Amino acid sequence: MNFPQFAGKNYDFILFRGIETVKMQGTVPADGVFTLRIPKEYEPYTGMCRWLITGTLEGGGLDMLIPGHDFSVLCYEKIPSENTIIYKNNAEIETLNALFKEQKQIFGKYDAMLHATEAFSEKDPVFSVFKKEYEKQMKDNNVFQKRINERSDYAAKFLRIVNLSRGIGTDINATEEQKAKNIADYISADLDWNALYTSGHWGGIISSWSDIHTLVLNDPQKFAAEVERVGNKISDPTQCRDFAENMTAVVKRSEKNEFINLVIPVIEKLRKAKNL
């Protein structure tokens, strides 16, 4: 790390592991050059981290993607931004920023054309122009989503996780109920739980998944089957234990007996099978 404008500032360096965080602290030296290190027990670490300036009114800091290997960060400005921060040996951050920008453009154009088709009558001469562009954005989104699904890098996985946390599935033209089903199905069938564990969104995604099933889809048998499916898919014992604990908490919090009575026994079965 090379941040000379922050010399003398105290900082927290935070890693994500499920709903827990691993926090390390330090002070930026006079020349602004220092090293953030992953504790050996968590190496190699691939996921998100947070570097925060503490003890000041102005604060500051960065959310960074750690690609599983060493990299460096340089910034000479008092207020870091995407344009003033230079990353070396970390292509994943550039990839992530590019994917976010591309998706934002598609969503922005789609929303604009959707509003335009709703504002004008089909008899209006400009309606067909808006309609054509609206359909193009739907196709562009489908192509984009397919590309994301085919990628194996953490940047693509994290983009999908952030989308899920915002209630965004793979189909932007779906009804609210269809979106809920789309998100729930993706979480149970396609979500990379290893990536989720170090994303900072572990608890939020699990809670949202439970809410979709208990508040929208309302099919306790299906949810129980999906919980079992996911539990069996998670191979890491620590992650599986965290999953079981989080699922137990969110399902009980729903206060819906039909879900509690079906899902909790599945979780207990999982605990016994994997000696959690």
C-alpha positions as CSV (number, residue, x, y, z in Angstrom):
1,M,0.0,0.0,0.0
2,N,1.3,3.5,-0.9
3,F,-0.9,6.3,0.5
4,P,1.4,9.2,1.5
5,Q,-1.6,11.5,2.1
6,F,-2.7,9.3,4.9
7,A,0.6,9.3,6.8
8,G,0.0,9.0,10.6
9,K,-3.6,7.8,10.2
10,N,-4.8,4.7,12.1
11,Y,-6.6,2.1,10.0
12,D,-8.6,-1.2,10.2
13,F,-7.9,-4.0,7.8
14,I,-11.0,-6.2,7.6
15,L,-11.5,-9.7,6.0
16,F,-14.9,-11.4,5.6
17,R,-15.6,-14.9,6.7
18,G,-19.4,-15.6,6.7
19,I,-21.1,-13.1,9.0
20,E,-17.9,-12.8,11.0
21,T,-15.0,-10.4,10.2
22,V,-11.3,-10.7,10.9
23,K,-9.9,-7.3,11.9
24,M,-6.3,-6.1,12.0
25,Q,-5.2,-2.6,12.9
26,G,-2.2,-0.4,12.2
27,T,-0.9,3.1,11.5
28,V,0.2,4.4,8.1
29,P,3.9,5.3,8.4
30,A,5.4,8.7,7.6
31,D,6.3,7.8,4.0
32,G,2.8,6.2,3.4
33,V,4.2,2.9,2.4
34,F,3.1,-0.2,4.3
35,T,2.0,-3.8,3.9
36,L,-1.3,-5.4,4.7
37,R,-0.9,-9.1,5.4
38,I,-3.4,-12.0,5.3
39,P,-3.1,-14.1,8.5
40,K,-1.5,-17.5,7.6
41,E,-4.5,-19.5,8.7
42,Y,-6.6,-17.8,6.0
43,E,-4.1,-18.0,3.2
44,P,-4.6,-18.1,0.3
45,Y,-7.5,-15.6,0.6
46,T,-9.7,-14.8,-2.4
47,G,-12.5,-12.4,-1.7
48,M,-13.3,-8.9,-0.5
49,C,-11.6,-6.9,2.1
50,R,-12.1,-3.4,3.6
51,W,-9.4,-0.9,4.5
52,L,-10.8,1.9,6.7
53,I,-9.2,5.0,8.1
54,T,-10.3,5.3,11.8
55,G,-10.3,8.0,14.4
56,T,-10.9,10.9,12.0
57,L,-14.0,12.9,11.1
58,E,-13.4,12.6,7.4
59,G,-12.7,8.8,7.5
60,G,-11.9,7.2,4.2
61,G,-10.8,3.8,2.9
62,L,-11.3,1.2,0.2
63,D,-13.2,-2.0,-0.5
64,M,-10.9,-4.2,-2.4
65,L,-11.0,-7.6,-4.2
66,I,-8.1,-9.8,-3.1
67,P,-7.4,-12.2,-5.9
68,G,-5.5,-14.9,-3.9
69,H,-2.1,-13.5,-4.5
70,D,0.0,-10.4,-3.7
71,F,-0.8,-7.0,-5.3
72,S,-0.1,-3.3,-4.7
73,V,-2.2,-0.2,-4.5
74,L,-1.0,3.4,-5.1
75,C,-2.7,6.7,-4.5
76,Y,-1.2,10.2,-4.0
77,E,-4.5,12.0,-3.6
78,K,-6.2,13.0,-0.3
79,I,-9.6,11.6,-1.6
80,P,-9.1,8.3,-3.3
81,S,-11.3,7.6,-6.3
82,E,-11.5,5.1,-9.2
83,N,-9.5,7.5,-11.3
84,T,-6.7,8.2,-8.8
85,I,-6.1,4.7,-7.4
86,I,-3.6,2.5,-9.3
87,Y,-3.6,-1.3,-8.8
88,K,-0.7,-3.4,-9.9
89,N,-0.9,-7.2,-10.3
90,N,-4.7,-7.2,-9.7
91,A,-6.6,-7.5,-12.9
92,E,-9.7,-8.7,-11.1
93,I,-10.4,-5.2,-9.7
94,E,-10.3,-3.7,-13.2
95,T,-12.5,-6.6,-14.5
96,L,-15.0,-6.0,-11.7
97,N,-15.2,-2.3,-12.4
98,A,-15.7,-2.9,-16.1
99,L,-18.5,-5.4,-15.5
100,F,-20.3,-3.1,-13.1
101,K,-20.1,-0.3,-15.7
102,E,-21.4,-2.5,-18.5
103,Q,-24.3,-3.7,-16.5
104,K,-25.1,-0.2,-15.3
105,Q,-25.3,1.0,-18.9
106,I,-27.6,-1.8,-19.9
107,F,-29.9,-1.3,-16.9
108,G,-30.0,2.5,-17.4
109,K,-31.0,2.2,-21.1
110,Y,-33.5,-0.5,-20.3
111,D,-35.2,1.6,-17.6
112,A,-35.3,4.7,-19.9
113,M,-36.9,2.7,-22.7
114,L,-39.3,1.0,-20.3
115,H,-40.5,4.4,-19.1
116,A,-40.7,5.7,-22.7
117,T,-42.9,2.8,-23.8
118,E,-45.2,3.4,-20.9
119,A,-45.4,7.1,-21.5
120,F,-46.3,6.9,-25.2
121,S,-49.2,5.3,-26.9
122,E,-48.6,2.5,-29.4
123,K,-50.2,4.7,-32.0
124,D,-47.5,7.4,-31.5
125,P,-44.9,7.4,-34.3
126,V,-42.0,7.2,-31.8
127,F,-43.4,4.3,-29.9
128,S,-41.9,1.7,-32.3
129,V,-38.4,3.3,-31.9
130,F,-38.6,3.0,-28.1
131,K,-40.0,-0.5,-28.3
132,K,-37.2,-1.7,-30.5
133,E,-34.6,-0.3,-28.2
134,Y,-36.3,-1.7,-25.2
135,E,-36.2,-5.2,-26.7
136,K,-32.6,-4.7,-27.7
137,Q,-31.7,-3.9,-24.0
138,M,-33.4,-7.1,-22.9
139,K,-31.4,-9.1,-25.4
140,D,-28.2,-7.3,-24.4
141,N,-28.9,-8.2,-20.8
142,N,-29.5,-11.8,-21.6
143,V,-26.1,-11.9,-23.5
144,F,-24.4,-10.2,-20.6
145,Q,-25.9,-12.5,-18.0
146,K,-24.9,-15.6,-20.0
147,R,-21.3,-14.2,-20.2
148,I,-21.3,-13.7,-16.4
149,N,-22.5,-17.2,-15.8
150,E,-19.7,-18.6,-18.0
151,R,-16.9,-16.8,-16.2
152,S,-15.1,-18.5,-13.3
153,D,-13.2,-15.5,-11.9
154,Y,-14.2,-13.9,-8.5
155,A,-15.1,-10.6,-10.1
156,A,-18.0,-12.2,-12.0
157,K,-19.1,-14.2,-8.9
158,F,-19.0,-11.0,-6.8
159,L,-21.1,-9.0,-9.3
160,R,-23.7,-11.7,-9.2
161,I,-23.7,-11.7,-5.4
162,V,-24.1,-7.9,-5.2
163,N,-27.0,-8.2,-7.7
164,L,-28.7,-10.8,-5.5
165,S,-28.2,-8.5,-2.5
166,R,-30.1,-5.8,-4.4
167,G,-32.9,-8.1,-5.5
168,I,-31.6,-8.3,-9.0
169,G,-31.9,-11.7,-10.8
170,T,-30.9,-12.7,-14.3
171,D,-34.2,-11.6,-16.0
172,I,-34.8,-7.8,-15.8
173,N,-38.2,-8.2,-17.5
174,A,-39.7,-10.5,-14.9
175,T,-42.6,-9.7,-12.6
176,E,-41.9,-9.3,-8.9
177,E,-42.9,-12.9,-8.1
178,Q,-40.9,-14.2,-11.1
179,K,-37.9,-12.2,-9.9
180,A,-38.2,-13.7,-6.5
181,K,-38.3,-17.2,-7.9
182,N,-35.4,-16.5,-10.2
183,I,-33.3,-15.3,-7.3
184,A,-34.2,-18.2,-5.1
185,D,-33.5,-20.8,-7.8
186,Y,-30.1,-19.2,-8.6
187,I,-29.1,-19.2,-4.9
188,S,-29.9,-22.9,-4.5
189,A,-28.6,-24.1,-7.8
190,D,-25.9,-21.9,-9.1
191,L,-24.5,-19.6,-6.3
192,D,-20.8,-20.2,-5.5
193,W,-20.9,-20.5,-1.7
194,N,-17.2,-20.3,-1.3
195,A,-17.3,-16.9,-3.0
196,L,-20.2,-15.8,-0.9
197,Y,-18.3,-16.7,2.3
198,T,-15.7,-14.0,1.6
199,S,-17.9,-11.5,0.0
200,G,-19.3,-9.6,3.0
201,H,-22.8,-10.6,1.9
202,W,-23.1,-14.0,3.6
203,G,-25.7,-13.2,6.2
204,G,-27.7,-10.8,3.9
205,I,-28.0,-13.4,1.1
206,I,-29.1,-16.2,3.5
207,S,-31.6,-13.9,5.1
208,S,-33.0,-12.7,1.8
209,W,-33.2,-16.3,0.5
210,S,-35.3,-17.2,3.6
211,D,-37.5,-14.2,3.2
212,I,-38.2,-14.9,-0.4
213,H,-39.4,-18.4,0.5
214,T,-41.3,-17.5,3.7
215,L,-42.9,-14.3,2.5
216,V,-43.3,-14.7,-1.3
217,L,-43.0,-18.2,-2.6
218,N,-44.6,-19.9,0.5
219,D,-43.6,-23.4,-0.3
220,P,-42.0,-24.9,2.8
221,Q,-41.4,-28.3,1.3
222,K,-39.5,-26.8,-1.6
223,F,-37.4,-24.6,0.7
224,A,-36.5,-27.6,2.9
225,A,-35.3,-29.5,-0.1
226,E,-33.2,-26.6,-1.3
227,V,-31.7,-26.1,2.1
228,E,-30.7,-29.7,2.1
229,R,-29.3,-29.4,-1.4
230,V,-27.1,-26.4,-0.5
231,G,-26.0,-27.9,2.8
232,N,-24.8,-31.0,1.0
233,K,-23.0,-28.9,-1.6
234,I,-20.9,-26.9,0.9
235,S,-17.8,-29.0,1.5
236,D,-15.9,-26.8,3.9
237,P,-16.8,-27.8,7.5
238,T,-16.5,-24.2,8.8
239,Q,-18.7,-22.8,6.1
240,C,-21.2,-25.6,6.5
241,R,-21.4,-24.9,10.2
242,D,-22.0,-21.2,9.6
243,F,-24.6,-22.1,7.0
244,A,-26.5,-24.3,9.5
245,E,-26.3,-21.7,12.2
246,N,-27.5,-18.9,10.0
247,M,-30.3,-20.9,8.4
248,T,-31.6,-22.0,11.9
249,A,-31.6,-18.3,13.0
250,V,-33.4,-16.8,10.0
251,V,-36.0,-19.6,9.7
252,K,-36.9,-19.4,13.4
253,R,-37.1,-15.6,13.0
254,S,-39.8,-16.0,10.4
255,E,-42.0,-17.4,13.1
256,K,-43.8,-19.5,10.5
257,N,-44.3,-23.0,12.0
258,E,-44.8,-24.7,8.6
259,F,-41.3,-23.7,7.7
260,I,-39.7,-24.2,11.1
261,N,-41.2,-27.7,11.3
262,L,-39.8,-28.8,7.9
263,V,-36.5,-26.9,7.6
264,I,-35.0,-27.2,11.1
265,P,-35.0,-31.1,11.0
266,V,-33.2,-30.9,7.7
267,I,-30.5,-28.7,9.3
268,E,-30.2,-31.0,12.3
269,K,-29.8,-33.9,9.9
270,L,-27.1,-32.0,8.1
271,R,-25.3,-31.3,11.4
272,K,-25.2,-35.0,12.3
273,A,-24.2,-36.1,8.8
274,K,-21.2,-33.7,8.7
275,N,-20.4,-33.8,12.5
276,L,-20.9,-30.0,12.8
